[in-house]
Amino acid sequence: MNELSEIFLNISDNQTVLLEKNKVYHVYQDDSFESEGYYCSNTAKKHENPNGLRRMAIFLKNKKNIVIDGNGATILVHGKMTPIVLDKCENIVIRNLTVDYACPTMSEFKIISNNDGVCVIKINSECLYRIENNHLIWQGENDKNGVPYWEDSYIGNRRHIKLFDPETKRSYDFRRDDLEFENIEQIDNSTLKVELKNKSVRFPAGSVIQTRNIIRDQTGSLFQRCKNLSFENLRIKFMHGLGMVSQFCENVSFINCDLTPSDDRTIVSTADFFQFSGCRGDIKIQNCKANGAHDDYINVHGTHLRIVEKDEINNSILVRFMHEESWGFQAFEVEDVIDFIKWDTLQPFYSATVTGYKKINDTDILLYLDKKIPDIELNKDVVENATWTPNLYVNGCEFGQTSGRGILCTTRGEVIIENNVFNTLWGPALLIEDDCNFWFESGFTREIIFRNNTVIGCDYHETYEGSPVIRYTPKVMDENSTSYVHGKLTVTGNSFQKPCGNTHLFLLEYVKDVDITDNTFDTEYRIKTKMVKNIVDRNNKIL
């Protein structure tokens, strides 16, 4: 086992671990902790990681009162891993630590010149590759048997491709067919002369092509069924599959963390940076920097499970994970309160308490309830775990260029988003949805306060009815529904700059009360609504 992981083999409660100052700990996927059964929300499909396998540099289970002080050290991953896994732990602090990959699974190259489709490209020095029949084959490092940890064709069906413009800080989807090379000539180890098959494709000099493997078989880190976790002064330079995932955790904070690319890269993560699935208590993200995502920065949600069977005699229902990237994990405990949700209106219509549960298979869970079963539409209506819904506080953070949105948030808890900067996001700074037919991410919100933030040039992709900087679009399937899904939205004291459309747009649907006051805009703003009961639009200034 590697030197770092050995430190945590026999760690005891109430212990402080101080790593060697500024040391680089090399951690290989075939020389680390390895365990199965760690199923993770929003990640791999069954065939992609059927047993929930995690390879880990730091692994703590059933531990309490542990402090891990990295002391400026770096975990350098070789292969693909979930570097830190905490399982059923309490009162854990991890600080002053860097996590990076020696060979990132997201490969990138810069376009040096383009002369009518004949281009010179410069491959990032940390990206490994070989050339085969005028194809780039991206590779990981070799394992102990001399075989690459992973290989992918640069235009293979597991690769998603983006073109990133460093000047505008914007990225765009790029078709695999448009990246086909007719010929490749190697100039040196990192420089290639390539001829595009499609000579007219947009391939401007100075841009960067970013490619990623779409399979989320590992994650940036995974914390499940933990309480009181604090991450301070972390430097995260790369994450594979998904970011920092907290699953059914209580009280999690990220303070003064830096998730931005190293100087020679443009990308950090293949998907969300901070994912909170079925958590409770307080989630705090303060004074953090985030830049270079291929998805959203913060996503806070629960999971809707569809009701597929009912047993009125035994007061039980069989519920099912529906999305192919969320399955297998423990979604309920005895005494959890569940809400029954109408599939077409997203309205809760009944509550009950779980008295027992049984995992039938990776997707189906049998729930025993303390009450009789209500009238339901089988294979349509869903349940949400109402006990696990957290508060969210995001304060003093900087969110830079991304291929996704800023903050997605569907929780009943208190939500305050203040004093942050959202600059050049592909989507809106704030997106509030809720659905039980697509991603199955629950649920409704009671009140969200968005104040004293600066929003610059967000939602530049302009594909959803203009370019809304704040968007409420719960997936209500009944077009005639007159019910409100979300409670109150307060937008106050913010500065909105450089809209990507002609105006700053708020797109608000199925929210009861909206208060937009005391904001400043550098041009006109517009509020577009559907099923909004009360709107206050007051003291906003156009400068």
TORBA-754821 format. One record per residue (C-alpha): residue in three letters; residue number from 1; x, y, z. Coordinates in steps of 0.5 Angstrom, whole numbers, plus 500, padded with zeros to 3 digits. Layout:
BEGIN
   residu   num    c1    c2    c3
      Ala   NUM     X     Y     Z
...
// end
This chain:
BEGIN
   residu   num    c1    c2    c3
      Met     1   500   500   500
      Asn     2   502   507   499
      Glu     3   506   511   504
      Leu     4   500   516   505
      Ser     5   494   511   506
      Glu     6   499   507   511
      Ile     7   498   513   515
      Phe     8   490   512   516
      Leu     9   490   504   516
      Asn    10   490   504   524
      Ile    11   488   511   526
      Ser    12   484   512   532
      Asp    13   479   517   534
      Asn    14   481   523   537
      Gln    15   487   523   533
      Thr    16   491   529   529
      Val    17   495   527   523
      Leu    18   500   532   521
      Leu    19   503   530   514
      Glu    20   510   532   512
      Lys    21   510   539   510
      Asn    22   509   540   503
      Lys    23   511   533   501
      Val    24   508   530   495
      Tyr    25   505   523   496
      His    26   504   519   490
      Val    27   498   515   490
      Tyr    28   497   509   485
      Gln    29   490   506   484
      Asp    30   493   499   484
      Asp    31   496   501   491
      Ser    32   491   504   495
      Phe    33   485   503   499
      Glu    34   480   499   495
      Ser    35   472   497   497
      Glu    36   466   496   494
      Gly    37   459   498   496
      Tyr    38   460   505   495
      Tyr    39   454   507   491
      Cys    40   454   515   489
      Ser    41   448   519   487
      Asn    42   449   522   480
      Thr    43   455   518   478
      Ala    44   456   512   474
      Lys    45   451   507   471
      Lys    46   450   500   473
      His    47   455   497   468
      Glu    48   460   503   469
      Asn    49   461   501   476
      Pro    50   456   495   478
      Asn    51   459   494   485
      Gly    52   460   501   487
      Leu    53   468   500   487
      Arg    54   472   506   490
      Arg    55   480   506   490
      Met    56   482   511   496
      Ala    57   488   515   498
      Ile    58   484   517   505
      Phe    59   479   512   508
      Leu    60   476   513   514
      Lys    61   470   509   517
      Asn    62   466   510   523
      Lys    63   471   515   526
      Lys    64   470   521   531
      Asn    65   474   527   532
      Ile    66   479   526   527
      Val    67   484   532   524
      Ile    68   488   531   518
      Asp    69   492   537   517
      Gly    70   496   537   510
      Asn    71   501   542   512
      Gly    72   501   544   505
      Ala    73   502   537   502
      Thr    74   499   534   496
      Ile    75   496   528   494
      Leu    76   498   526   487
      Val    77   493   521   484
      His    78   496   516   479
      Gly    79   490   513   475
      Lys    80   483   514   477
      Met    81   481   514   484
      Thr    82   476   517   489
      Pro    83   482   520   493
      Ile    84   478   521   500
      Val    85   472   517   502
      Leu    86   469   518   509
      Asp    87   464   513   511
      Lys    88   459   514   518
      Cys    89   464   519   521
      Glu    90   463   525   526
      Asn    91   467   531   527
      Ile    92   472   531   522
      Val    93   477   536   520
      Ile    94   481   536   513
      Arg    95   485   542   512
      Asn    96   491   545   508
      Leu    97   491   539   503
      Thr    98   492   539   495
      Val    99   489   534   491
      Asp   100   491   533   484
      Tyr   101   492   528   478
      Ala   102   499   527   475
      Cys   103   495   525   468
      Pro   104   488   528   468
      Thr   105   483   524   465
      Met   106   480   531   462
      Ser   107   485   532   456
      Glu   108   486   538   453
      Phe   109   490   542   447
      Lys   110   491   549   444
      Ile   111   490   551   437
      Ile   112   497   555   435
      Ser   113   495   556   428
      Asn   114   490   554   423
      Asn   115   491   555   416
      Asp   116   485   553   412
      Gly   117   484   547   416
      Val   118   491   545   417
      Cys   119   493   546   424
      Val   120   498   546   429
      Ile   121   496   544   436
      Lys   122   500   544   443
      Ile   123   498   538   447
      Asn   124   498   540   455
      Ser   125   504   537   458
      Glu   126   501   533   463
      Cys   127   496   529   458
      Leu   128   499   522   455
      Tyr   129   497   520   448
      Arg   130   499   516   442
      Ile   131   497   516   435
      Glu   132   494   511   431
      Asn   133   491   511   424
      Asn   134   491   519   424
      His   135   487   518   431
      Leu   136   489   521   438
      Ile   137   488   516   443
      Trp   138   488   519   450
      Gln   139   492   515   455
      Gly   140   493   514   463
      Glu   141   499   512   466
      Asn   142   502   505   466
      Asp   143   500   501   471
      Lys   144   505   496   474
      Asn   145   504   491   469
      Gly   146   506   496   463
      Val   147   498   497   461
      Pro   148   495   504   461
      Tyr   149   490   505   467
      Trp   150   485   508   461
      Glu   151   485   509   454
      Asp   152   480   513   450
      Ser   153   480   515   443
      Tyr   154   479   523   442
      Ile   155   473   523   438
      Gly   156   470   516   442
      Asn   157   463   516   444
      Arg   158   465   516   451
      Arg   159   468   523   450
      His   160   465   530   450
      Ile   161   468   535   447
      Lys   162   468   543   448
      Leu   163   472   549   445
      Phe   164   474   554   450
      Asp   165   476   561   448
      Pro   166   481   564   453
      Glu   167   479   571   451
      Thr   168   472   571   452
      Lys   169   472   565   458
      Arg   170   467   562   454
      Ser   171   466   555   452
      Tyr   172   462   551   447
      Asp   173   460   544   445
      Phe   174   464   541   439
      Arg   175   462   535   435
      Arg   176   466   529   435
      Asp   177   465   529   427
      Asp   178   468   536   426
      Leu   179   474   534   430
      Glu   180   476   528   425
      Phe   181   483   529   423
      Glu   182   485   527   416
      Asn   183   492   527   417
      Ile   184   497   527   423
      Glu   185   504   529   423
      Gln   186   508   529   430
      Ile   187   513   535   430
      Asp   188   515   534   437
      Asn   189   513   531   444
      Ser   190   507   536   445
      Thr   191   506   539   438
      Leu   192   502   536   432
      Lys   193   501   538   425
      Val   194   494   536   424
      Glu   195   489   537   418
      Leu   196   482   537   419
      Lys   197   477   533   415
      Asn   198   472   539   415
      Lys   199   476   545   413
      Ser   200   471   550   415
      Val   201   469   548   422
      Arg   202   470   553   427
      Phe   203   477   552   430
      Pro   204   480   559   431
      Ala   205   488   560   433
      Gly   206   488   561   441
      Ser   207   483   557   443
      Val   208   483   550   447
      Ile   209   480   544   446
      Gln   210   477   540   452
      Thr   211   475   533   452
      Arg   212   473   529   458
      Asn   213   471   522   459
      Ile   214   463   522   460
      Ile   215   463   516   465
      Arg   216   463   518   472
      Asp   217   466   511   475
      Gln   218   470   515   481
      Thr   219   469   522   484
      Gly   220   473   528   487
      Ser   221   471   525   494
      Leu   222   465   522   497
      Phe   223   462   523   504
      Gln   224   456   519   506
      Arg   225   452   518   513
      Cys   226   457   523   516
      Lys   227   456   529   521
      Asn   228   460   535   522
      Leu   229   465   535   517
      Ser   230   469   541   515
      Phe   231   474   542   510
      Glu   232   479   548   510
      Asn   233   484   551   505
      Leu   234   484   545   500
      Arg   235   487   546   494
      Ile   236   483   542   489
      Lys   237   486   542   482
      Phe   238   483   536   478
      Met   239   477   531   480
      His   240   475   525   476
      Gly   241   467   523   474
      Leu   242   464   528   479
      Gly   243   466   533   485
      Met   244   466   533   492
      Val   245   460   529   494
      Ser   246   456   529   500
      Gln   247   451   524   501
      Phe   248   446   524   507
      Cys   249   451   528   511
      Glu   250   449   533   517
      Asn   251   453   539   517
      Val   252   458   540   512
      Ser   253   463   546   511
      Phe   254   468   548   505
      Ile   255   472   554   508
      Asn   256   477   558   504
      Cys   257   478   552   498
      Asp   258   481   553   492
      Leu   259   478   549   486
      Thr   260   481   552   480
      Pro   261   486   550   474
      Ser   262   493   550   475
      Asp   263   497   555   471
      Asp   264   498   550   465
      Arg   265   490   548   465
      Thr   266   484   550   463
      Ile   267   479   545   467
      Val   268   478   542   474
      Ser   269   472   537   474
      Thr   270   468   533   469
      Ala   271   462   535   473
      Asp   272   459   539   479
      Phe   273   464   541   484
      Phe   274   460   541   490
      Gln   275   454   536   490
      Phe   276   450   535   496
      Ser   277   445   529   495
      Gly   278   440   528   501
      Cys   279   443   532   506
      Arg   280   441   536   512
      Gly   281   443   541   518
      Asp   282   447   546   515
      Ile   283   451   546   509
      Lys   284   456   552   508
      Ile   285   461   554   503
      Gln   286   465   560   504
      Asn   287   470   564   501
      Cys   288   472   559   496
      Lys   289   474   560   489
      Ala   290   471   555   483
      Asn   291   473   556   476
      Gly   292   474   551   470
      Ala   293   468   546   471
      His   294   464   542   465
      Asp   295   458   542   469
      Asp   296   455   546   475
      Tyr   297   458   549   481
      Ile   298   454   547   487
      Asn   299   448   542   487
      Val   300   443   541   493
      His   301   438   536   492
      Gly   302   434   530   494
      Thr   303   432   524   490
      His   304   425   522   488
      Leu   305   423   515   488
      Arg   306   417   512   484
      Ile   307   412   508   487
      Val   308   411   502   483
      Glu   309   407   497   488
      Lys   310   403   498   495
      Asp   311   401   493   500
      Glu   312   395   496   504
      Ile   313   395   490   509
      Asn   314   402   491   511
      Asn   315   402   499   510
      Ser   316   408   498   505
      Ile   317   410   501   499
      Leu   318   416   499   494
      Val   319   419   505   491
      Arg   320   425   505   485
      Phe   321   430   509   483
      Met   322   429   512   476
      His   323   435   515   474
      Glu   324   440   511   471
      Glu   325   446   515   475
      Ser   326   443   514   482
      Trp   327   442   508   485
      Gly   328   444   503   490
      Phe   329   445   508   496
      Gln   330   441   508   502
      Ala   331   436   513   502
      Phe   332   432   512   508
      Glu   333   432   510   515
      Val   334   427   508   520
      Glu   335   423   515   523
      Asp   336   425   518   517
      Val   337   419   522   514
      Ile   338   417   521   507
      Asp   339   412   526   503
      Phe   340   408   523   497
      Ile   341   409   527   491
      Lys   342   404   528   485
      Trp   343   408   526   479
      Asp   344   405   532   474
      Thr   345   404   538   479
      Leu   346   410   536   484
      Gln   347   405   537   490
      Pro   348   406   534   496
      Phe   349   399   530   498
      Tyr   350   401   526   504
      Ser   351   406   524   509
      Ala   352   408   518   513
      Thr   353   414   516   517
      Val   354   418   510   516
      Thr   355   418   504   521
      Gly   356   422   499   517
      Tyr   357   425   498   510
      Lys   358   428   493   506
      Lys   359   433   493   500
      Ile   360   430   489   495
      Asn   361   436   490   489
      Asp   362   440   496   487
      Thr   363   434   500   485
      Asp   364   428   498   489
      Ile   365   427   499   496
      Leu   366   421   496   501
      Leu   367   418   502   506
      Tyr   368   414   500   512
      Leu   369   410   506   514
      Asp   370   406   508   520
      Lys   371   400   510   516
      Lys   372   395   507   511
      Ile   373   397   508   504
      Pro   374   393   514   501
      Asp   375   390   513   494
      Ile   376   396   514   489
      Glu   377   398   513   482
      Leu   378   403   507   481
      Asn   379   409   508   477
      Lys   380   407   515   477
      Asp   381   407   518   484
      Val   382   414   519   488
      Val   383   416   520   495
      Glu   384   421   524   497
      Asn   385   425   524   504
      Ala   386   423   530   508
      Thr   387   427   529   514
      Trp   388   434   530   510
      Thr   389   433   537   507
      Pro   390   439   542   509
      Asn   391   440   549   510
      Leu   392   445   552   505
      Tyr   393   449   558   506
      Val   394   454   561   500
      Asn   395   458   567   502
      Gly   396   464   570   499
      Cys   397   465   566   493
      Glu   398   468   567   486
      Phe   399   465   563   481
      Gly   400   468   563   474
      Gln   401   468   560   467
      Thr   402   464   554   467
      Ser   403   460   549   462
      Gly   404   454   549   467
      Arg   405   450   553   472
      Gly   406   452   557   478
      Ile   407   448   554   484
      Leu   408   442   549   483
      Cys   409   438   548   490
      Thr   410   432   544   491
      Thr   411   431   544   499
      Arg   412   426   546   504
      Gly   413   431   549   509
      Glu   414   434   556   509
      Val   415   438   558   503
      Ile   416   442   565   503
      Ile   417   447   566   497
      Glu   418   450   573   499
      Asn   419   457   577   497
      Asn   420   459   572   491
      Val   421   461   573   484
      Phe   422   458   569   478
      Asn   423   462   571   472
      Thr   424   461   568   465
      Leu   425   457   562   467
      Trp   426   454   558   461
      Gly   427   448   558   465
      Pro   428   444   562   470
      Ala   429   447   564   476
      Leu   430   441   561   480
      Leu   431   437   555   477
      Ile   432   431   552   481
      Glu   433   428   546   479
      Asp   434   425   540   482
      Asp   435   422   534   478
      Cys   436   420   527   478
      Asn   437   420   525   471
      Phe   438   427   527   468
      Trp   439   433   527   473
      Phe   440   428   526   479
      Glu   441   432   531   483
      Ser   442   427   533   489
      Gly   443   424   538   492
      Phe   444   421   544   493
      Thr   445   424   551   496
      Arg   446   421   555   502
      Glu   447   425   561   501
      Ile   448   431   563   498
      Ile   449   435   570   499
      Phe   450   440   572   493
      Arg   451   443   578   496
      Asn   452   449   583   495
      Asn   453   452   578   489
      Thr   454   455   581   483
      Val   455   453   577   476
      Ile   456   457   578   470
      Gly   457   455   575   463
      Cys   458   452   569   465
      Asp   459   447   564   461
      Tyr   460   451   566   455
      His   461   449   560   451
      Glu   462   442   563   450
      Thr   463   438   557   449
      Tyr   464   432   557   454
      Glu   465   428   563   452
      Gly   466   433   568   452
      Ser   467   439   569   457
      Pro   468   436   568   464
      Val   469   441   570   470
      Ile   470   436   567   475
      Arg   471   431   561   473
      Tyr   472   425   558   476
      Thr   473   423   552   472
      Pro   474   420   546   476
      Lys   475   418   541   471
      Val   476   411   541   472
      Met   477   408   536   467
      Asp   478   400   539   468
      Glu   479   400   545   464
      Asn   480   393   547   467
      Ser   481   396   546   474
      Thr   482   395   552   478
      Ser   483   399   550   484
      Tyr   484   405   554   486
      Val   485   411   549   487
      His   486   416   554   490
      Gly   487   415   559   496
      Lys   488   419   565   496
      Leu   489   425   568   492
      Thr   490   428   575   495
      Val   491   433   578   490
      Thr   492   436   584   493
      Gly   493   442   589   493
      Asn   494   445   585   487
      Ser   495   449   588   481
      Phe   496   447   585   474
      Gln   497   452   586   469
      Lys   498   453   585   461
      Pro   499   447   581   460
      Cys   500   448   576   454
      Gly   501   441   578   451
      Asn   502   439   584   450
      Thr   503   436   585   457
      His   504   437   582   464
      Leu   505   432   576   464
      Phe   506   429   573   470
      Leu   507   425   567   468
      Leu   508   420   565   474
      Glu   509   415   559   474
      Tyr   510   411   556   479
      Val   511   414   561   485
      Lys   512   409   564   490
      Asp   513   412   570   492
      Val   514   418   574   489
      Asp   515   421   580   491
      Ile   516   426   584   487
      Thr   517   428   590   490
      Asp   518   434   595   491
      Asn   519   438   592   485
      Thr   520   443   595   480
      Phe   521   443   593   472
      Asp   522   447   596   467
      Thr   523   442   596   462
      Glu   524   434   594   462
      Tyr   525   431   588   466
      Arg   526   425   584   464
      Ile   527   421   579   469
      Lys   528   418   573   465
      Thr   529   413   569   469
      Lys   530   408   564   469
      Met   531   404   562   476
      Val   532   407   567   480
      Lys   533   402   570   485
      Asn   534   406   576   488
      Ile   535   411   580   485
      Val   536   415   586   488
      Asp   537   419   590   483
      Arg   538   422   596   487
      Asn   539   428   601   488
      Asn   540   432   597   482
      Lys   541   436   602   478
      Ile   542   439   602   471
      Leu   543   446   605   471
// end
